Amino acid sequence: MGSITASWVRKVMAVTLVVCGTAIHAEDDFERSPIHYSKAEPSNCISDLQKKLDSGEVKFQYDEKYGYLPSLLDALDVERDTQMFVFSKTSLQLQKISPRTPRAIYFNDNVYVGFCQQGDVLEISAVDPKLGAVFYSLDQEPVDRPRMMRHTDNCLTCHSSSRTEGVPGHLARSVYPDARGLPLLSEGSHNVNYKTPIEKRWGGWYVTGKHGKQTHMGNVLVKGREVPDDFDFSVGSNVNDLTPYFNPDKYLEPNSDIAALMVMEHQIVVHNMLTKANFMTRQAMEYQAMMHESLGVPKDEMLDSVKSRIRSAGNDLVDAMLMVEEAQWTEPIQGNTSFTERFSSLGPHDSKGRSLRQLDLQTRLWKYPCSYLIYSESFKVLPTEMKSYVKDRFEQILSGADKDEKYKHLSDADRVALREILAETQVWE
C-alpha cells in the first residue's frame, strides 16, 4: 500500500462496513482474460499526468489551504464551476465529511476529483478508455515529486456492483442523512442517474439553483432514526446561498450547481455503459475465438451467443446515450454559476452552431438528446463489432425505421437535428 497509513485502512474498512456491506466476493470477470483489470497498465489522463510529473514537465504548487487541489484541477483542465458538495458519509474519508464540512467534487469528461477539508488525500477517479473507472489518491502532504497512487482493491467494493453495471465504474447515491451526515440505511437509498425522479435525488448533497415547485432531497437533514411520512423536503428547495449550512469560504467556490449535478449524473451512467459495452464485446470475441479453434467453425462466422451479448450491451449503451426514460420535469431548472453557459458553449459544433453539449433545462437536460460522450476516447476505442452495432442502431432509431415506443421522446425535429450533427461532426469515422 506504499504510503497509505493504518488510519487510511481503518477508514476504508469503515466505509466498506457502513456503506457497502462485506468486501468478500468472488473474483470478478474483468479480473480475468481479456481485461485483467488490476494487472493491466492504465492509459488515462492521470497516468499521463503522472509521467509529466515524474519527468518534471509539470510541477504542482502546494497550497496551504487546499493542498494540491488547485494544481491538480489546472493540470487536468477541470473547471471550478463543476464543483458539487456532498455531506453524507458515503465515501472514503468519511471521518472528514459532515454537514458542516462537505466533500467537494469536480469533474470533466475524463476524471472526477474529490476534496475534503483537512483531508489526508485527494480522491481521483479517472475514465480509462479500456479499463473503465481507475482509482487513485494523491497525498495532501508537500513533496518534491507528488505521486498519484492507483488502488485496485477496496475502491471496487462500492465501485463494481449492480449499481455500476457490474464493471469498475462511477456512481452517485441519494440517501437520508442524519445530523452527522450518516445515511439512515434502514430507510434505503437511491442510485441517482438521469432516470431518477427529481424528488428522489440529492439526499446527502447540497444543491444550489432554481427548480420551481419541484422538490428534491438535497439540503436537508433527518432528525432521529426514521424519516417521518410527512417530512417536508421543500425546506431545501431553490437555495442560492449555502452559508446557513456551512462556511463555503473554505472551498474554491461557494456553490453546488444543480445543472452541474445533472450533467454529472448523466455522464456517469454513459461512462459505465461504455465500459460494459467494451468489456462484454472483448470477452465475447475471446470466447468466440476459442470456440472457432475448438470446433473448427469458420472464423468469419459470429456465434449467436456472441451476437446476443453484443446486442444486449449495445442496446443499453444506445438507450443511455439517447436518454431513454429520462425523468419528467414539471418546471424549468436553472443553475446559479457559470456552468450552464460555459458547458453549453463547448463543441464540437456543426455548421448551424449546434452542439450535443447544449443544455435545455426547460423540460429535459439536453437540447439535442444524445450524449456528448459519443466523442469520447472511450467510444472511439470500442471494439469494431460493438461500434458497428451502435452505429446501425443509431441509424435505425434516428431515421424512424425503429418504431419502438421507448424512443417517442425523440421528435421528428430531434431526429433530423441529431443525424445532421452526428454526420457533420464525423462521429463514425
FIVO-216996 format. One record per residue (C-alpha): x, y, z; residue in three letters. Coordinates in steps of 0.001 Angstrom, whole numbers, plus 500000, padded with zeros to 6 digits. Layout:
// FIVO-216996
XYZALA ...
//
This chain:
// FIVO-216996
500000500000500000MET 503042502282499940GLY 502472505467501913SER 498873504583502814ILE 498602504738506591THR 496883502488509102ALA 494238505157509602SER 493503505029505878TRP 492908501286506106VAL 490563501790509062ARG 488599504377507072LYS 488323502060504095VAL 487116499281506372MET 484564501635507916ALA 483210502684504528VAL 483022499053503472THR 481031498096506550LEU 478800501152506784VAL 478041501757503126VAL 478656498650501085CYS 478458495595503291GLY 481015492813503057THR 484036493186500799ALA 484438489446500373ILE 483378488310496906HIS 484453486011494132ALA 486900487201491521GLU 485168489455489037ASP 485060488526485363ASP 487013491661484500PHE 489989490410486517GLU 490382487549484051ARG 491320487480480371SER 490983489521478235PRO 490514492507480601ILE 492919491812483506HIS 491694494995485207TYR 494063495107488191SER 497136493905486315LYS 496648495923483136ALA 498648499110482627GLU 496269502089482714PRO 496258504695479980SER 494230507713481022ASN 494551511369481965CYS 496040510517485389ILE 498627508030484164SER 499621510579481503ASP 499841513369484079LEU 501958511241486400GLN 504521510744483641LYS 504721514519483229LYS 505169514985486972LEU 507902512349487032ASP 509770513986484159SER 509417517481485593GLY 507381518681482614GLU 504552519534485025VAL 505044520822488560LYS 502444521116491302PHE 502304524001493756GLN 501241523149497289TYR 498565525441498707ASP 498308525733502491GLU 494502525829502311LYS 493742523345499557TYR 496907521284499224GLY 497416520097495650TYR 493791520615494605LEU 494231523818492518PRO 497298522456490718SER 495619519131490022LEU 492472520725488604LEU 494503523081486420ASP 496649520239485089ALA 493535518226484214LEU 491583521185482747ASP 488807520746485292VAL 486788523914485792GLU 485867525208489261ARG 482229525736488242ASP 481748521952488173THR 482033521946491959GLN 479412519975493904MET 479122519326497630PHE 478186516016499234VAL 477908515826503028PHE 476740512244503580SER 479343509871504965LYS 479319507590501952THR 482891507759500694SER 486469507008501644LEU 487324509833504057GLN 484035509672505929LEU 485597510929509173GLN 486364514218507434LYS 482871514621505989ILE 479853516128507725SER 477094518651507014PRO 479494521355508261ARG 482452520014506263THR 481138518567502998PRO 483298516896500397ARG 483738518878497171ALA 483677517063493824ILE 484913518408490486TYR 484738516738487073PHE 485198516884483341ASN 484709514280480603ASP 487730512283481759ASN 488046512493485536VAL 486347513082488899TYR 488227514673491814VAL 487162514641495477GLY 488443517101498120PHE 487869517082501881CYS 488836519808504307GLN 491959518679506151GLN 491789515516504094GLY 494645513035504026ASP 494355512653500256VAL 492676513902497137LEU 490440511157495733GLU 490569510657491970ILE 488511508505489631SER 489858508542486089ALA 487992507398482981VAL 490228504847481287ASP 489025504058477750PRO 489873500354478070LYS 489562499743481821LEU 486642501904482882GLY 486982503718486195ALA 490520503643487587VAL 491000504934491112PHE 493868506976492519TYR 494776509006495580SER 497181511911495973LEU 498605512521499431ASP 497946516035500713GLN 501468516465502054GLU 504054518659500280PRO 506756516643498498VAL 509176517268495652ASP 507519514859493244ARG 503825514210494016PRO 502654510714493139ARG 499126509603492387MET 498753506058493679MET 496462503588491944ARG 494041501469494023HIS 492589498218492717THR 491058496625495788ASP 488907498498498313ASN 487510501033495846CYS 485922498224493848LEU 483840497158496837THR 481459500016496060CYS 482511500883492531HIS 481969497466490959SER 478456496251491585SER 474996496232490072SER 474962499993490712ARG 477792500364488176THR 476588497731485677GLU 478973495164487201GLY 482095496929485907VAL 484609499301487551PRO 482525502437487382GLY 481218505642488884HIS 478097506172490940LEU 476084508814492750ALA 473745507993495615ARG 470882509771497296SER 470441508876500962VAL 468528510027504031TYR 471277511692506135PRO 471080512295509874ASP 472512515341511669ALA 476040513888511439ARG 475730513009507775GLY 475404509269508400LEU 472978507637505966PRO 469911506072507545LEU 470407502789505722LEU 467209501339507141SER 465340503945505082GLU 467006502836501866GLY 468798504891499230SER 468537505754495549HIS 471076505222492803ASN 470961508573491019VAL 471032508938487260ASN 469078510805484593TYR 466120508420485077LYS 465771509138488792THR 462750511336489621PRO 463820514781490816ILE 462118514220494168GLU 464403511227494857LYS 467706512954494017ARG 470461514549496065TRP 469817513276499580GLY 473099513983501369GLY 474122516647498832TRP 473974520420498822TYR 472184521842495796VAL 472109525447494591THR 469897526824491865GLY 466232527173490974LYS 463744524416490142HIS 460340525925490875GLY 457839523887492855LYS 459658520644492189GLN 461220519213495348THR 464331517125495902HIS 466088515543498895MET 469075517890498972GLY 469991520462501638ASN 468104518671504431VAL 468910516543507482LEU 466702513974509148VAL 466260514103512915LYS 466067510761514675GLY 466443507347513095ARG 463387507372510829GLU 462021509635508106VAL 458506510827509071PRO 455825510199506472ASP 455081513930506377ASP 458749515033506155PHE 458926518356504313ASP 461729518191501763PHE 460670521530500300SER 462688523328503018VAL 465773522550500927GLY 464328523895497686SER 465549526770495491ASN 468651527541497553VAL 471217530016496233ASN 473229530648499403ASP 474859527821501375LEU 476210529946504231THR 473365528908506589PRO 474595525318506255TYR 478399525652506434PHE 481220528036505582ASN 481698527968501784PRO 484745530251502089ASP 486788527180502904LYS 486284525860499362TYR 487266527025495895LEU 483695528080495075GLU 480585528758497192PRO 478054526766495146ASN 476892523237494294SER 475227523916490967ASP 472125521877490143ILE 472952521889486420ALA 476443520505487060ALA 474916517799489243LEU 472552516743486490MET 475269516654483835VAL 477464514529486087MET 474607512113486737GLU 474095511649483014HIS 477802511296482392GLN 478488508576484964ILE 475755506371483507VAL 477139506622479973VAL 480701506069481193HIS 479584502859482883ASN 477654501707479816MET 480672502353477603LEU 482823500220479886THR 480214497463479954LYS 479949497501476149ALA 483734497377475831ASN 484219494541478311PHE 481335492387477087MET 482426492615473471THR 486055491782474224ARG 485005488862476409GLN 482527487609473813ALA 485053487812470986MET 487646485923473019GLU 485074483224473725TYR 484224483053470036GLN 487880482670469083ALA 488154479731471482MET 485034478124470001MET 486282478624466472HIS 489540476918467320GLU 488000474016469224SER 485012473405466929LEU 486551474308463598GLY 483876476930462884VAL 484811479435460124PRO 486415482475461723LYS 484162484934459930ASP 481017483314461364GLU 479718485048464508MET 478110482776467074LEU 474517483508468086ASP 475544483780471747SER 478155486370470851VAL 475650488357468791LYS 473281488269471766SER 475866489661474197ARG 476847492453471825ILE 473203493258471165ARG 472370493396474891SER 475239495691475884ALA 474871497743472706GLY 471188498410473283ASN 471850499505476861ASP 474535501896475653LEU 472379503365472873VAL 469435503876475224ASP 471618505647477784ALA 473144507888475136MET 469704508810473789LEU 468267509499477258MET 465578506819477106VAL 463237507043480125GLU 464585510417481251GLU 462768511584484379ALA 459943514023483711GLN 460304517660484726TRP 457387519861485622THR 459232523197485624GLU 462476524696484252PRO 465731524252486132ILE 468349526968486461GLN 471868526764487879GLY 473457529677489703ASN 477008529616488353THR 478783529973485014SER 478481526221484430PHE 475440526170482132THR 476688528866479767GLU 480264527594479687ARG 479376523937479210PHE 476771524699476554SER 479355526642474548SER 481655523657474178LEU 481800521772470917GLY 482176520293468538PRO 479614522345466622HIS 478028521688463278ASP 477651524302460524SER 474497525636462207LYS 476290526161465502GLY 474589523195467188ARG 476331521071469809SER 475404517978471799LEU 476556519837474903ARG 473830522460474671GLN 471664522275477776LEU 467897522691477522ASP 466870522785481222LEU 463269523625480333GLN 461668520206480098THR 464743517987479744ARG 468506518050480210LEU 469723518336476602TRP 468550520492473721LYS 469581517668471389TYR 469109514456473398PRO 472245512489472667CYS 475277512171474905SER 478355514230474068TYR 480391511229475243LEU 479908509873471746ILE 483009511983471043TYR 484969510445473932SER 488019508246473635GLU 486046505505475389SER 483599505491472481PHE 486339505700469858LYS 488135502597471181VAL 485039500401471386LEU 485684497100469611PRO 484718497204465947THR 481847494751466455GLU 480245496943469124MET 480815500229467352LYS 479291498851464168SER 476245497649466080TYR 475782501017467813VAL 476086502869464507LYS 473386500675462958ASP 471075501199465942ARG 471507504972465757PHE 470614504908462073GLU 467518502754462679GLN 466277504965465505ILE 467083508389464079LEU 465775507531460615SER 462457506479462138GLY 462800502883460947ALA 462674501716464554ASP 459150502440465796LYS 459691501322469400ASP 457647503459471803GLU 460604503965474116LYS 462068506384471567TYR 458938508518471368LYS 460697511254473347HIS 462683511951470178LEU 460592514221467997SER 460985514251464223ASP 462927517515464606ALA 465182515917467212ASP 465975513003464923ARG 466770515226461962VAL 468973517517464081ALA 470854514608465627LEU 471515512953462280ARG 472869516218460900GLU 475013516998463954ILE 476478513486464113LEU 477209513461460378ALA 478901516864460335GLU 480972516241463460THR 482303512985461999GLN 481310510696464845VAL 481502507487462841TRP 484918507985461231GLU 
//
